[in-house]
Amino acid sequence: MRVINLPYRMLTDAHAHINDPVFDDDRSEVLKRAYDAGITSIIAVSETLADCHKNLELSNIHPEICPAAGLYPTILDLEQAEAIEEFIRLNCQKLIAIGEVGLDFWKIQDEAERELQREIFHRFITLSIELNIPLNIHSRSAGRHTINMLLKADAKRVLLHAFDAKASTAMPAVEAGYYFSIPPSIIRSRQKQKLVKQLPLSNILLETDSPVLGPDPSQRNEPANLTISLKTIAELKGISETEVKEAVTDNCKKLFLI
């Protein structure tokens, strides 16, 4: 598993699609703006096998990019899931996480398709436990189901990205020591604001989900906007930004060994 040395109190974007083609023309400039904002590492999640390869290639060019490999939950392709599983096994020393993987009951509503989605997700949970690599998880409209699967499998190293369920649904995951990453869209999401108020600081990380979930849905999001999440969390909890920064840095070290 990839291990990264992170300067103390420097920030990590725990979930971003920095491989997205919308960044192909100015990715270096985007990364420079992120560094100038205090973000020194970006966990690049994958949606497809092609993404997995691209993330590895980008990490060789840009050392601040930390590659993850996974299959987006709405891609119900068992053959591709198996190929990505093999990719993860072959490259586990270079990867920081398995993701993004999980459940999506917002787009997938047919029960037979949901069962296939669960099967694929279970394969990645099992692989995470076997290789001791953290899971970077998508759980749109399926928060309770996702957490139940993780707890049943006794998953240990888990990040639930952009969690969209009620805070009460998140509590079993908090008790299990799972983490929740908060995107800049928190400034316009009452659900995210309520969630952050209830989550212990010891269970919070920061993300951007770039190029989406930014402060303005009509504009491209990028990792530099991570500071919006940081500031908003500090305001909601009535603490300093420094305290939040110290906590999320420590949380990153514990989950990702950064």
Secondary structure, 3 states (H helix, E strand, C coil): CCCCCCCCCCEEEEEECCCCHHHCCCHHHHHHHHHHCCEEEEEECCCCHHHHHHHHHHHHHCCCEEEEECCCCCCCCHHHHHHHHHHHHHHCCCCCEEEEEECCCCCCCCHHHHHHHHHHHHHHHHHHHHHCCCEEEECCCCHHHHHHHHHHHCCCCEEEECCCCCHHHHHHHHHCCCEEEECHHHHHCHHHHHHHHHCCHHHEEECCCCCCCCCCCCCCCCHHHHHHHHHHHHHHHCCCHHHHHHHHHHHHHHHHCC
